[in-house]
Structure formats: C-alpha cells, structure tokens
C-alpha cells in the first residue's frame, strides 16, 4: 500500500469502512488519521482517531472485540479506506450489535443485539 498517496480531509482524517473479510458484512465506519493508518498496518489490528476524544484508539481495547486486519484497500479517489477484518468477539458496535448498521431508514432495528453493552462497557 502506498500510504503517502492517501488523501486526508482538512482535519487530517480519512473515512475507513470496516467489512467482515469472510461474509462481506459492513461492520462499521470510523475515521483514521495518518498515525491510526500506520499503527493499523504495523500491528495488524484496527486503530482509529476519536473525533470526540481527540485521541487514537484501538478497536476492542475496552471490549476485547478486536478486529484482525486481512486486507486494506483504498478507493479510486484515494480518500476512503476499506479494511477487511476478522471480527473477534460477537460484535463491532458499542451498542451490542454485530454491525453499526442495524437501523433502517424508517428507524426500525433490523438486527438483534449479540452482546450486552451494559455488561461489556458498564453503561447503557
């Protein structure tokens, strides 16, 4: 991967779509800065930039539901990353769902929770 070719936005961030490498399910979308991209490549586990906390974080550092990287791709404009992962643990979403994409456009939940967010994170 030619990391220098990636195009970050004005805040130094690039969107990263996280997809299950086995069944192609989109698990989540988060932002990465150059440090998060480099750390993801170096460790083989996803790292992101938290816009709310202004801090680097490893996916699963609290829950243990880490994401093992299998492949990193970027789009034709080089401004979005697709990371194919093996999701360790039952889910990627902090709400207790496997995927962050569990609500349809009408506001209906279309997927069940796969773990208790309260048990894992100690909050509702």
C-alpha positions in Angstrom: 0.0 0.0 0.0 1.2 3.4 -0.9 0.3 5.2 2.3 1.7 8.5 1.1 -0.9 8.6 -1.7 -3.9 8.7 0.7 -5.9 12.0 0.7 -7.0 13.2 4.2 -9.6 15.9 4.7 -8.9 19.3 6.2 -8.8 17.8 9.7 -6.2 15.2 8.7 -8.8 12.4 8.7 -9.9 9.7 6.2 -13.1 7.6 6.5 -12.5 3.9 7.0 -15.2 1.3 6.2 -14.7 -1.9 8.1 -16.0 -5.0 6.5 -16.1 -8.7 7.6 -13.5 -10.5 5.4 -15.5 -13.7 5.4 -19.1 -12.7 4.7 -18.6 -9.1 3.4 -20.9 -7.6 6.0 -20.2 -3.9 6.6 -19.4 -3.7 10.4 -18.7 0.0 10.9 -17.3 3.2 9.7 -14.8 5.3 11.6 -12.1 7.9 10.9 -8.4 7.4 10.8 -5.5 9.9 10.8 -2.1 9.0 9.4 -1.0 7.7 12.8 -4.0 5.4 13.0 -3.4 4.1 9.5 0.3 3.4 10.2 -0.5 1.7 13.6 -3.1 -0.4 11.9 -0.6 -1.5 9.3 2.1 -2.1 11.8 0.1 -4.1 14.3 -2.4 -5.9 12.1 -5.4 -4.6 14.2 -7.6 -1.6 13.5 -6.9 1.7 15.2 -8.9 4.9 14.7 -9.0 8.6 15.6 -11.8 9.6 18.0 -13.1 12.9 17.0 -15.0 13.3 20.3 -12.0 12.5 22.5 -9.3 13.8 20.1 -7.3 10.6 20.8 -6.1 7.5 19.0 -7.8 4.2 20.0 -7.6 0.5 19.2 -10.9 -1.1 18.3 -11.7 -3.5 21.1 -9.4 -2.1 23.7 -12.3 -2.0 26.2 -14.5 -4.9 25.0 -11.9 -7.3 23.7 -13.7 -7.3 20.4 -10.7 -6.6 18.3 -10.5 -6.6 14.5 -7.7 -8.5 12.9 -6.8 -6.9 9.6 -6.8 -9.2 6.5 -6.7 -6.6 3.7 -6.6 -2.8 3.3 -7.9 -1.2 0.1 -8.4 2.4 -0.9 -10.9 3.8 -3.4 -10.2 5.4 -6.8 -10.1 8.9 -5.3 -7.7 7.7 -2.5 -9.9 9.4 0.0 -11.6 6.4 1.7 -10.2 3.2 3.1 -11.9 -0.2 3.1 -10.4 -2.6 5.7 -11.4 -6.2 5.6 -11.2 -7.8 9.0 -11.8 -10.9 11.1 -14.1 -9.6 13.9 -13.0 -11.2 17.2 -15.9 -11.4 19.7 -19.6 -11.2 18.9 -19.8 -7.7 17.5 -18.2 -4.5 16.3 -20.8 -1.9 17.6 -20.6 -0.4 21.0 -24.5 -0.8 21.3 -24.2 -4.6 21.4 -25.0 -5.2 17.7 -22.7 -7.1 15.4 -22.7 -4.2 12.9 -23.3 -0.5 13.5 -25.7 -0.6 10.6 -28.7 -2.1 12.3 -31.4 0.6 11.8 -33.3 1.1 8.6 -34.3 4.5 7.2 -37.7 4.3 9.0 -35.9 4.0 12.3 -36.6 0.3 12.8 -34.0 -2.0 14.2 -33.4 -4.8 11.7 -30.9 -6.8 13.7 -30.8 -8.2 17.2 -28.1 -7.4 19.7 -25.4 -10.1 20.0 -23.9 -8.9 23.3 -24.9 -6.8 26.3 -23.2 -3.4 26.0 -24.0 -2.7 29.7 -22.2 -5.9 30.7 -19.2 -5.1 28.5 -18.9 -1.4 29.0 -20.7 -0.9 32.3 -23.2 1.6 30.8 -26.5 1.6 28.9 
